[in-house]
Structures are given as structure tokens and as C-alpha cells.
Amino acid sequence: MATLEEITNGMRERIGEDCGLDATLKFDFGDDGVVFIDATEVPNKVSNEDEDADCTITMSMDNFELLAAGELDPTTAFMMGKLKIGGNMGIAMKLQSIFS
């Protein structure tokens, strides 16, 4: 299983300078920590700060890894309750372009 640091660094690579989200997003892994993405300014910032976000995706790190590897479909994960979305659902929908 990847560490929070490895997931955070991987997210930095995927996000790059400007991912085009133009919003804040938080992945909440519960007791394992958070990854916060601030894509409101360029360059986009990725950190482990637990700040308020326009959209929060709550899931386990295991399910996140499956999702990132393309082994878990985001829609299926949502329907099965393996991931929960709080806030602006449209931002979560835009993520598919980052993960594909």
C-alpha cells in the first residue's frame, strides 16, 4: 500500500502546473490523512493541509490506489459506497480527465 507521501507526490505529477479544475479539492482518507489540491491559482498546489474545499472525496487509501490504477471505476465505487462526494459534484466529474 502506498504511503500518504507517495500518493501526494503522485498527485503532484498528475496535476502538474495547471490541471484546469479552477477549484479546491480534498481527498479525505480518514485516519490516514488528506491530500488537498488548490487549483485556483497557477501553479496548482498539492499539500496535506486539512482545509475546506469546494469538493471533498472521502474514501480509503486502498480504494484510491485501485481507482488511480484504473482497477476501480469511479461511478461503480460511488454507487457501492466506496467513495463519497461532498460539495460540488461537478468538480469530482472533472477529475476523470486527470485520472484517465
N, C-alpha and C positions, 0 to 999 in steps of 0.2 A: 504494500500500500504506500502511496506517495505521502510525503510529509506536507504540511501546510506550506512550508517554504518552497517545496518543489512545485506545488500547484500554483502558488503565487508567481513564481518565475515563469512557469509555462504560460500563465495567463498574460504576463507582460509581453511575451513573444507573440502570442496570438493577437493581442490588442494593438501593439505597435504604437506609432506616433499618433494616429487618429483613426479609430475604428468606425467613426461616423455615427455612434449611438447618440451623441449630444445629450447625455443624461448621466445620472449616477445609478450604480447597480451594486448590489451586495449579494454575495453568496454566503449564506449562513450555514456553517457545518456544525452547529450546536456547540458542544464542549470542545470540539476540535479547532474552533476559531472561525474567522471570517476572511473573505477576500473582498475588498472594496475597490470598485472601479469608478474613477471620476473622469468621465469622457465629455465633460462640459467645456474643457479647455484643451488646447493643443500645446505640448504633448499630453496625451491622456496619462493619468496616474493610476497605478495599481498598488494598493497597500493592504495591511492587515488591520487598519483602523475600523473600529465598530461605529460607523457614523450612520445617520439617517440617509436613506437612499430613495430615489424615485421608484425603484423596483427592488424587492428582496426575494431571492430564490433560496428556499430552505430545503436542504437535502443532506444525506450522509456523504462523507468523502468517498466511500466505496461506490455509491451510485454516480457521483460526479465523475469519477475515473471511467466508469463504464460509458457514461454519456460522452465524455471527451474522446474516448477511443472509438466512438461510433457503434458500440455494442448495446447501447440502450437508447431507444427512440424517445426524444423529449416529450412528445404527445402521449405516448404509452406510459411513460414514467409519471406524468401529471395525472392521467386517468387512474393509475394504480395507487396514487397517493405517495409515490416515492419521491416526488418533489412538489413543493408548494410554492405558489407565487403570490406575493403581497405587493400591493401598489399597482403601478402602471403595467398592465399585461402586454401592451404593445411593445415595450422595451424588451421584454423576455422573448417576444416573437422575432425581434430583430437579431437576437443572438444566434439564430440558426445560421446566418451568413458567416458569423465569426467561427463557428464550430464546424462548418462543412468544408 
